[in-house]
Amino acid sequence: MAKREQRAKIQHSKTKTETRAESVNGGELQPPKGKLGVMLPGMGAVATTFVAGVEAIRKGLAAPIGSLTQMGTVRLGKRTESRAPQVKEFVPLAGLDDLVFTGWDIFEDDMYAAAMNAGVLERELLKQVKPFLNSVKPRKAVFDHNYVKNIDGPNVKKGKNKMDLAEQLRSDIRDFKKTSGATRLVTVWCGSTEVFLQPSEIHQTVKAFEKALTQNDENIAPSMIYAYASLMEGVPFANGAPNLTVDIPVMHELSRKNNAPICGKDFKTGQTLIKTILAPGLKARMIGLAGWFSTNILGNRDGEVLDDPGSFKTKEESKLSVLEHILQPELYPDLYGKFYHKVRINYYPPRGDNKEGWDNIDIFGWLGYPMQIKVDFLCRDSILAAPIVLDLVLFLDLAQRSTQLRGIGIQEWLSFYFKSPMTAPGLYPEHDLFIQSMKLKNTLRHLKGEELITHLGLEYYD
């Protein structure tokens, strides 16, 4: 704990807040004035680890390790210029001290009780932020057991139809904004993985979707109701699960119409994070892949939910798409045209939030000679997810304050944080972590009128 506090004193500093709008590249970037309200559907392990972590960092008890917005830098200009400001000093992000929180959950535990039950963070650390966590109590959730079959809880809204439930959520959003004094809001889905759904006619337009809400259409999952309510209130929405949620035309339309940016899907944390690091390296060196077998064990609520075949199908679709898009077998049939990819997830309660992922990777090199890579990643799922939530909150708020970003809908530049990145219709997603990182930082450079980095480098040899 002493070492953590020492690091925290070095890392935590208040973000400088600009007071005037900036005009760059024909667009305007508003400053982050006032409080930023963070709304979290799902107050389980990820949400409580995020909120407790933010409060611990604000109190100087820990450091924001894993957060690009808090610890990352962005190179500007030529390498010879040695300009690399911190991200939070380069673009006008909200400061951690300006964040206020609320959430919805099917259980009645406040954030402290929920964090204790999740078992992710040390009791000693949680006790030091207990008064704050006690103050964040769950609002009644929109929940339907048909979409998440392996859990249930008592803290659930009731309504005559799904439109009524959406109106109740909109009332919650307005109430939180008023009582917290927040000037801006962001919603991040930290709830469970729902059963697999595919886009249908009711997802195509606002008119069709709203009619379906009044008819309790089974193609509208609870996460979509949260997304609809948020976007109707002009609140940006990030989807941390592989659910369809905002990846449907109606949500794209609402996002653009109401200047409420959206992004998703599925936080990129454990095994898939490793895949998006290793696979680009294999492809860059033209090393062939015969097969990639992945299996996981985890024992938290996420593992319990994914023990249901319907929810696992949603997660499997998200995890399986990564290698296809990175390796592009249609372009490299001799290297990747026949690789076998298998993903398994097993619920194992004794492991709790400490997920373990095993990968067996069969590769081949020069003259077709076979080789293998073995990976055993013992990770902490919520510890990896929490800084993603923080970055998405701050970057979505930034996007809404940018005239160049707030009206475009999908924020593809935030693909860096997701297993199954959303893109414009007809555009394939970019999964390569390093290309995603370049896209994100070039977007920040563009917003500030700085030269984009291409890494061509010929100018150094003129």
Secondary structure, DSSP 8 states (H G I E B T S, - for coil): -HHHHHHHHHH--------S-EEETTEEE----SEEEEEEE--SHHHHHHHHHHHHHHTTSS--TT-HHHH-B--BS-GGG-B--BHHHHTT---GGGEEEEEEESS---HHHHHHHHT-S-HHHHHHTHHHHHT--EEEB---TTTSTT---S-B---SSHHHHHHHHHHHHHHHHHHHTEEEEEEEE-S---------GGGS-HHHHHHHHHTT-TT--HHHHHHHHHHHTT--EEE-SSSSTT-SHHHHHHHHHTT--EE-SSB--SHHHHHHHHHHHHHHTT-EEEEEEEEEEE-SHHHHHHTSHHHHHHHHHHHHHHHHHHH-TTT-HHHHTT-EEEEEEEE-GGGTT--EEEEEEEEE-GGG-EEEEEEEEE--HHHHHHHHHHHHHHHHHHHHTBTTTTTS-B-GGGGGGBSS---STT------HHHHHHHHHHHHHHHTT--------GGGG-
